[in-house]
Amino acid sequence: MKTRYWRLDARPQGNDFASALNLVEHDFGPCGDGEIVIDTRYLSMDAGTRMWMTERTDGYQPPLELGVPMSGLVMGPVLECRAEGFQEGDWVRAFGTWADFSCVDAVMSGAMVLDRDVGDMRDHLGPLGMNGWTALWGVETTGAAKPGENVLVSAAAGSTGLLACQIAQILGAEAYGIAGGPEKCALLKDQYGVVDAFDYRSDDLSGKLASIEGGIDVYFDNVGGAILEAVLDNMALYGRVAVCGLIAEYTDPARGGPANFDQILMKRLRVEGFFSPDFMANGPELTQRLKGWVAQGKLSLPFDVTPGLENTLDAYAKLFTGGNVGKVLVELEK
């Protein structure tokens, strides 16, 4: 059978993904022992995969080699199965490829059989998936947010950020957000109940963050760069910075620490990075808690859906240009 997939042929420069990835076709063979074939219905667009396209070797996993299919989180029914614990027709989520079909090792890809009884299967790529797990772990465990504390989230209108804002409130904290543009800031306040939202594109972000009474106890950082500097100016004593992502720095050759690094000492801050391997074993427990909040209407996420595998690069670019609210997905219509 024929299948299409996006092949990484060069290292992208900035957001010029079209010059680096090509949609190609090849013959799709049968799967081997321990493998399953996923009939992809949704591709998850995640900013962290941008670093996989670079030559950087200091990340949490090696860079992708050139000439290979682009990797990412996928969801769909099992078309063919040669792995224990799975059967044809099961809906699964796994790390596969940007393709019509993904043949994956069931164990190494982290494949999971999904609950078909949820109201919207897309939630398994949002509040009940890696974004939800990351938001909950980052706010509660890495950030150690306590009731009544001030929690600030950057990229707060994105998939993980929007969930982190809601989870902070569920845990009894006061949530604040940083987003790009007045429309996103208004949405955070009017629809998602954050105490205040700050436009990082406006002047003097540091001065505006100073309005948070008592300072910032927990900063959920998705961005790094200049925004992190503005936040460090306004952290409370003994505050915590949970570093989830560094969108501003993934491809910047002039990487460096914040100019006000001394604030970490002066304010006795704890700065800790975290990645998905840190909490993969806790996935079932995290999912159950998140599922309860979704069922109660306390946790939700809008979806920005682009139809067609051929339009994947347009969807992916939204993550780096601020063109989305909520979770970006590519839907393969079948």
Number of C-alpha atoms within 10 A of each C-alpha: 7 10 14 18 23 24 21 22 17 17 18 17 13 11 17 12 18 13 13 17 23 19 18 12 14 10 8 14 11 12 17 15 11 15 23 27 25 30 23 27 22 27 29 25 25 18 18 17 17 19 22 21 26 19 15 14 12 9 11 12 10 14 17 20 16 17 13 14 22 22 21 17 21 27 28 24 19 23 18 19 23 18 16 12 9 20 16 14 14 18 23 24 26 22 20 25 23 26 30 22 22 27 23 21 21 23 14 11 15 15 23 16 17 17 12 12 7 14 10 8 17 20 20 21 24 24 28 27 17 23 24 30 26 25 24 26 23 30 28 18 13 21 24 16 23 17 12 14 22 26 29 33 27 30 23 29 28 24 28 30 27 29 27 33 30 24 24 29 22 15 16 14 21 24 28 27 28 25 24 20 14 15 10 22 22 18 15 26 16 12 8 19 17 24 16 19 26 24 19 22 12 11 9 11 18 19 12 16 22 16 11 17 10 13 21 27 25 32 27 27 26 24 19 20 19 15 18 23 18 20 22 24 20 23 27 20 18 15 26 25 28 25 21 24 21 17 20 15 15 22 19 11 7 6 11 9 11 16 12 12 13 12 17 19 11 10 16 15 19 16 15 13 13 17 15 15 9 10 16 14 10 12 16 12 11 20 19 12 13 22 19 13 18 18 12 10 9 14 22 21 21 17 17 16 17 20 14 15 23 16 14 22 20 13 20 24 18 17 24 14 10 15 14 21 21 21 25 26 24 25 19 20 11 8
